Amino acid sequence: MKETLDTLKQFLGITQAPVSHSEKILSALGGFIAIFILIIINQTFSDLPSSWVLVASMGASAVLLFAIPHGALSQPWPLFGGHLSAAFIGVSCALFIDEPILAASSAVGLTIAAMYYLKCIHPPGGATALTAVIGGESIHQLGYQFLFTPVLMNLLAIFAVAMMFNFIFHWRRYPAYLNRQDPLSPHPKLSTLEAAQTPTTISHDDFVQALKQIDSFVGVNEDEIKRIFELANYNAMHSHLTAQDIHLGGIYSNGQVSKEWSMRQIIDESPSSDPQKDLVIFKQIAGQQKTRSEFAQWAKYPMVEKGNGWKRQDIQQTRQELNPPKQ
């Protein structure tokens, strides 16, 4: 019976992500505040019925921005790019396609394609495109002004509310970039050694515990996360360089992202059949550049070559050599 229920849950897509009651309440409160402010703004600055119709698609955006603030579909570019491209396509379809059914269908279909190519998939944008076609004569009279009032006006308002509301709670900071940069983030980070020792198999309980630590709705189910993890491991295993792949003059990257990315070139070598003596000399040609101050924080002491080896040099002696006393 339990297996049948589990299969039914998976078939229906019932999420098992454990989210705390406080997080659910915060998400609901954020959505309430956002739509309340949007309605006040629309009443104050726009007397068009279209502004009220558009609040419906903004309500869908509020679900993403406050229930899944770190989701890929919730970020600023999908939010703005998705709605504005949808509004442009919707208005264009309303202007140039006379048949209402064909215009509405084309608006949604073309919006989906545009969001794919512009990398700004935001599901509520489909409602914005549809609104531009079937929203009535008042919207049709606006033409492309529809993109600015009320669409852009509403976008700026809901974006500002999402940033300010989520900023209060450091684990919910929006956009996701701010959350990743937050030094107070409660999510643990693996050290280099721990990352190297990460097991290749992850249990259901491991996922549940990880989701509890995130304490936010995750827009990818457990099976998809496992599949991504397995594919990442497969790609890592099949794209790993061997010693035979490294050659003189070759340029290589460490494959990391952001500040950890770097690129090095082999400038000399000392071939040997003994792996411990098969040496290469490289220079760094890109990535991980440091200012003089940052380099000083990294360096512990200067070195000088003496005889057949290197020895530590006294810091005071180095300073005197660099800045000899004036005569």
C-alpha positions as a printed NumPy array, in Angstrom:
array([[  0.   ,   0.   ,   0.   ],
       [  2.813,   2.389,   0.916],
       [  4.607,   1.658,  -2.367],
       [  1.389,   2.388,  -4.282],
       [  0.974,   5.715,  -2.485],
       [  4.611,   6.637,  -3.156],
       [  4.186,   5.802,  -6.843],
       [  0.977,   7.884,  -6.986],
       [  2.753,  10.845,  -5.337],
       [  5.559,  10.645,  -7.867],
       [  3.092,  10.371, -10.763],
       [  1.13 ,  13.409,  -9.535],
       [  4.333,  15.332,  -8.801],
       [  3.535,  15.943,  -5.134],
       [  6.629,  17.598,  -3.706],
       [  8.291,  16.128,  -0.661],
       [ 10.412,  19.221,   0.013],
       [ 10.278,  19.956,   3.749],
       [  9.734,  23.704,   4.244],
       [  9.244,  25.228,   7.718],
       [  5.973,  26.909,   8.732],
       [  7.777,  30.227,   9.225],
       [  9.056,  30.132,   5.64 ],
       [  5.551,  29.438,   4.322],
       [  4.134,  32.348,   6.328],
       [  6.881,  34.708,   5.122],
       [  6.202,  33.735,   1.504],
       [  2.49 ,  34.395,   1.914],
       [  3.115,  37.709,   3.695],
       [  5.511,  38.865,   0.973],
       [  2.963,  38.062,  -1.738],
       [  0.241,  39.913,   0.162],
       [  2.385,  43.036,   0.579],
       [  3.489,  43.019,  -3.071],
       [ -0.001,  42.79 ,  -4.557],
       [ -1.399,  45.293,  -2.032],
       [  1.237,  47.836,  -3.085],
       [  0.7  ,  47.069,  -6.792],
       [ -3.029,  47.75 ,  -6.484],
       [ -2.398,  51.032,  -4.659],
       [  0.081,  52.094,  -7.361],
       [ -2.332,  51.174, -10.155],
       [ -5.177,  53.07 ,  -8.486],
       [ -2.964,  56.122,  -8.037],
       [ -1.126,  56.298, -11.354],
       [ -3.364,  54.471, -13.813],
       [ -7.122,  54.563, -14.291],
       [ -7.045,  51.968, -17.074],
       [ -8.912,  48.689, -16.638],
       [ -5.844,  47.042, -18.178],
       [ -3.825,  47.773, -15.057],
       [ -6.2  ,  45.66 , -13.025],
       [ -6.114,  42.826, -15.548],
       [ -2.315,  42.845, -15.493],
       [ -2.245,  42.427, -11.709],
       [ -3.326,  38.826, -12.354],
       [ -0.047,  37.967, -14.131],
       [  1.88 ,  39.905, -11.469],
       [  0.173,  37.705,  -8.89 ],
       [  1.737,  34.705, -10.602],
       [  5.128,  36.452, -10.504],
       [  4.619,  37.128,  -6.784],
       [  4.383,  33.365,  -6.191],
       [  7.825,  32.928,  -7.742],
       [  9.496,  35.955,  -6.142],
       [  8.289,  35.212,  -2.608],
       [  7.846,  31.415,  -2.522],
       [ 10.928,  30.584,  -4.639],
       [ 13.143,  33.706,  -4.385],
       [ 16.296,  31.786,  -5.352],
       [ 14.745,  29.87 ,  -8.245],
       [ 16.064,  30.34 , -11.786],
       [ 12.643,  31.519, -13.026],
       [ 12.411,  34.167, -10.282],
       [ 15.574,  36.146, -11.021],
       [ 15.532,  39.747, -12.329],
       [ 16.3  ,  38.978, -15.98 ],
       [ 13.554,  36.332, -16.321],
       [ 11.161,  38.676, -14.473],
       [ 11.786,  41.757, -16.638],
       [ 12.781,  40.03 , -19.86 ],
       [  9.918,  37.549, -19.679],
       [  7.154,  40.096, -19.077],
       [  8.464,  42.799, -21.425],
       [  9.12 ,  40.432, -24.343],
       [  5.678,  38.915, -23.749],
       [  4.061,  42.365, -23.746],
       [  5.822,  43.32 , -27.002],
       [  4.827,  40.085, -28.729],
       [  1.272,  40.271, -27.388],
       [  0.77 ,  43.837, -28.622],
       [  2.285,  42.957, -32.008],
       [ -0.039,  39.963, -32.421],
       [ -3.057,  42.078, -31.444],
       [ -2.095,  44.736, -34.02 ],
       [ -1.214,  42.508, -36.968],
       [ -3.368,  39.38 , -36.586],
       [ -7.085,  40.02 , -37.065],
       [ -8.388,  36.616, -35.949],
       [ -8.589,  36.783, -32.086],
       [ -8.071,  33.049, -31.526],
       [ -5.04 ,  32.942, -33.822],
       [ -3.655,  36.158, -32.292],
       [ -3.963,  34.846, -28.729],
       [ -2.437,  31.468, -29.581],
       [  0.409,  33.069, -31.527],
       [  1.136,  35.503, -28.69 ],
       [  1.651,  32.707, -26.158],
       [  3.536,  30.413, -28.533],
       [  5.887,  33.131, -29.769],
       [  6.427,  34.337, -26.199],
       [  7.573,  30.876, -25.123],
       [ 10.026,  30.723, -28.045],
       [ 11.306,  34.243, -27.37 ],
       [ 11.84 ,  33.544, -23.658],
       [ 13.835,  30.437, -24.571],
       [ 16.149,  32.302, -26.936],
       [ 16.462,  35.345, -24.664],
       [ 17.151,  33.085, -21.646],
       [ 14.373,  34.704, -19.624],
       [ 11.767,  31.99 , -19.111],
       [  9.16 ,  33.347, -16.696],
       [  5.796,  31.489, -16.849],
       [  3.632,  34.493, -15.803],
       [  4.824,  36.198, -18.994],
       [  2.4  ,  33.97 , -20.907],
       [ -0.465,  35.665, -19.082],
       [  0.954,  39.097, -19.947],
       [  1.08 ,  38.168, -23.655],
       [ -2.486,  36.899, -23.487],
       [ -3.645,  40.043, -21.688],
       [ -2.288,  42.216, -24.505],
       [ -4.511,  40.323, -26.975],
       [ -7.744,  39.649, -25.065],
       [ -7.601,  42.443, -22.481],
       [-10.106,  44.62 , -24.306],
       [-10.237,  47.82 , -26.328],
       [ -8.569,  49.947, -23.651],
       [ -5.419,  47.833, -23.92 ],
       [ -5.517,  47.776, -27.712],
       [ -5.642,  51.583, -27.772],
       [ -2.419,  51.754, -25.765],
       [ -0.416,  49.984, -28.457],
       [  3.218,  49.612, -27.467],
       [  2.702,  52.024, -24.572],
       [  1.376,  48.903, -22.85 ],
       [  5.014,  47.846, -22.308],
       [  5.696,  50.875, -20.122],
       [  2.37 ,  51.553, -18.421],
       [  1.258,  49.395, -16.861],
       [  3.74 ,  46.505, -17.473],
       [  7.11 ,  48.121, -16.653],
       [  5.561,  50.188, -13.854],
       [  4.249,  47.029, -12.196],
       [  7.531,  45.18 , -12.73 ],
       [  9.579,  47.894, -11.042],
       [  7.178,  47.924,  -8.106],
       [  7.104,  44.159,  -7.511],
       [ 10.883,  43.893,  -7.993],
       [ 11.501,  46.631,  -5.416],
       [  9.146,  44.994,  -2.91 ],
       [ 10.795,  41.584,  -3.435],
       [ 14.263,  43.02 ,  -2.858],
       [ 13.325,  44.992,   0.261],
       [ 11.092,  42.35 ,   1.854],
       [ 13.48 ,  39.424,   1.29 ],
       [ 16.498,  41.503,   2.337],
       [ 15.143,  41.61 ,   5.888],
       [ 15.728,  37.852,   6.183],
       [ 19.356,  37.095,   5.306],
       [ 18.63 ,  33.524,   4.152],
       [ 16.05 ,  34.809,   1.629],
       [ 18.007,  37.671,   0.047],
       [ 16.824,  38.437,  -3.495],
       [ 18.181,  38.269,  -6.2  ],
       [ 19.924,  34.934,  -5.586],
       [ 23.289,  36.628,  -6.188],
       [ 22.9  ,  38.562,  -2.917],
       [ 22.154,  35.351,  -1.036],
       [ 25.271,  33.637,  -2.411],
       [ 27.407,  36.616,  -1.38 ],
       [ 25.93 ,  36.799,   2.136],
       [ 28.576,  35.941,   4.775],
       [ 25.758,  35.134,   7.226],
       [ 24.368,  32.388,   4.996],
       [ 23.542,  29.372,   7.198],
       [ 24.269,  26.888,   4.425],
       [ 27.546,  25.034,   5.007],
       [ 30.24 ,  25.1  ,   2.329],
       [ 32.532,  22.158,   1.565],
       [ 36.253,  22.616,   1.918],
       [ 38.458,  21.513,  -0.994],
       [ 39.317,  18.286,   0.846],
       [ 35.679,  17.564,   1.69 ],
       [ 34.599,  18.228,  -1.898],
       [ 37.21 ,  15.757,  -3.15 ],
       [ 35.866,  13.136,  -0.736],
       [ 32.191,  13.668,  -1.62 ],
       [ 30.519,  10.279,  -2.233],
       [ 29.162,   9.541,  -5.705],
       [ 25.913,   8.09 ,  -4.306],
       [ 23.423,  10.162,  -2.352],
       [ 20.502,   8.709,  -0.42 ],
       [ 16.954,  10.032,  -0.111],
       [ 17.664,  11.004,   3.507],
       [ 20.659,  13.062,   2.333],
       [ 18.377,  15.029,   0.009],
       [ 15.756,  15.534,   2.702],
       [ 18.368,  16.853,   5.125],
       [ 19.812,  19.183,   2.461],
       [ 16.34 ,  20.543,   1.629],
       [ 15.68 ,  21.148,   5.315],
       [ 18.848,  23.234,   5.485],
       [ 17.818,  25.266,   2.42 ],
       [ 14.306,  25.718,   3.926],
       [ 12.829,  27.053,   0.703],
       [ 10.76 ,  25.545,  -2.091],
       [ 13.071,  24.059,  -4.726],
       [ 11.745,  24.03 ,  -8.283],
       [ 13.475,  20.724,  -9.156],
       [ 12.322,  17.373,  -7.834],
       [ 14.589,  14.843,  -6.178],
       [ 14.805,  12.549,  -9.213],
       [ 15.948,  15.426, -11.431],
       [ 18.578,  16.509,  -8.883],
       [ 19.908,  12.936,  -8.769],
       [ 19.967,  12.788, -12.564],
       [ 21.887,  16.078, -12.757],
       [ 24.346,  14.811, -10.147],
       [ 24.875,  11.539, -12.025],
       [ 25.38 ,  13.329, -15.347],
       [ 27.821,  15.767, -13.725],
       [ 29.832,  12.839, -12.32 ],
       [ 29.761,  11.073, -15.684],
       [ 30.97 ,  14.183, -17.528],
       [ 33.688,  14.799, -14.939],
       [ 34.968,  11.225, -15.274],
       [ 34.967,  11.282, -19.069],
       [ 36.478,  14.729, -19.516],
       [ 39.361,  14.365, -17.045],
       [ 42.822,  14.946, -18.506],
       [ 45.591,  12.381, -18.066],
       [ 49.341,  13.053, -17.87 ],
       [ 49.653,  12.001, -21.529],
       [ 47.26 ,  14.805, -22.539],
       [ 49.539,  17.522, -21.118],
       [ 52.059,  18.816, -23.649],
       [ 54.555,  21.656, -24.035],
       [ 52.864,  24.897, -25.138],
       [ 49.406,  23.654, -24.218],
       [ 46.951,  25.98 , -22.471],
       [ 44.612,  24.534, -19.844],
       [ 41.837,  25.734, -17.568],
       [ 40.898,  24.405, -14.136],
       [ 37.211,  24.426, -15.098],
       [ 36.153,  26.352, -12.024],
       [ 33.712,  29.276, -12.049],
       [ 33.789,  32.925, -11.035],
       [ 36.866,  33.979,  -9.027],
       [ 38.229,  30.417,  -8.873],
       [ 38.648,  30.195, -12.668],
       [ 42.213,  30.282, -13.987],
       [ 44.175,  29.34 , -17.111],
       [ 47.784,  28.15 , -17.34 ],
       [ 50.244,  27.411, -20.134],
       [ 53.036,  24.823, -20.081],
       [ 56.249,  26.736, -20.891],
       [ 58.879,  24.088, -20.149],
       [ 59.115,  20.411, -19.275],
       [ 61.499,  17.773, -17.982],
       [ 60.214,  14.428, -19.318],
       [ 60.894,  11.276, -17.331],
       [ 59.539,   7.737, -17.18 ],
       [ 59.28 ,   8.212, -13.41 ],
       [ 55.951,  10.012, -12.727],
       [ 57.502,  11.709,  -9.676],
       [ 60.232,  13.262, -11.845],
       [ 58.137,  14.002, -14.941],
       [ 58.019,  17.739, -14.32 ],
       [ 56.391,  20.666, -16.111],
       [ 56.806,  24.402, -15.633],
       [ 53.805,  26.607, -16.26 ],
       [ 52.792,  30.233, -16.127],
       [ 49.394,  31.596, -15.227],
       [ 47.941,  33.581, -18.101],
       [ 44.399,  34.323, -16.909],
       [ 42.217,  34.206, -13.813],
       [ 42.77 ,  34.748, -10.117],
       [ 44.579,  38.026, -10.624],
       [ 45.561,  39.695,  -7.343],
       [ 46.16 ,  43.276,  -6.343],
       [ 49.401,  44.06 ,  -4.562],
       [ 47.501,  44.249,  -1.241],
       [ 45.824,  40.884,  -1.836],
       [ 49.17 ,  39.345,  -2.763],
       [ 50.68 ,  40.723,   0.456],
       [ 47.916,  39.011,   2.461],
       [ 48.691,  35.723,   0.696],
       [ 52.523,  35.948,   1.018],
       [ 54.16 ,  35.023,   4.328],
       [ 57.794,  35.981,   3.696],
       [ 60.216,  36.696,   0.811],
       [ 62.536,  34.045,  -0.61 ],
       [ 66.009,  34.331,  -2.107],
       [ 68.028,  31.808,  -4.127],
       [ 71.245,  30.716,  -2.428],
       [ 73.441,  28.033,  -3.876],
       [ 71.322,  25.139,  -5.053],
       [ 68.226,  26.039,  -3.063],
       [ 65.867,  28.699,  -1.793],
       [ 65.982,  30.286,   1.639],
       [ 63.738,  32.564,   3.576],
       [ 64.842,  36.193,   3.635],
       [ 64.386,  38.524,   6.579],
       [ 61.535,  40.988,   5.946],
       [ 63.422,  43.909,   7.433],
       [ 66.403,  43.198,   5.173],
       [ 64.101,  43.137,   2.149],
       [ 62.604,  46.484,   3.115],
       [ 66.046,  48.018,   3.517],
       [ 67.108,  46.764,   0.085],
       [ 63.972,  48.173,  -1.53 ],
       [ 64.118,  51.456,   0.325],
       [ 67.778,  52.266,   1.124],
       [ 68.25 ,  55.159,   3.558],
       [ 68.864,  58.528,   1.934],
       [ 72.376,  59.932,   2.253]])
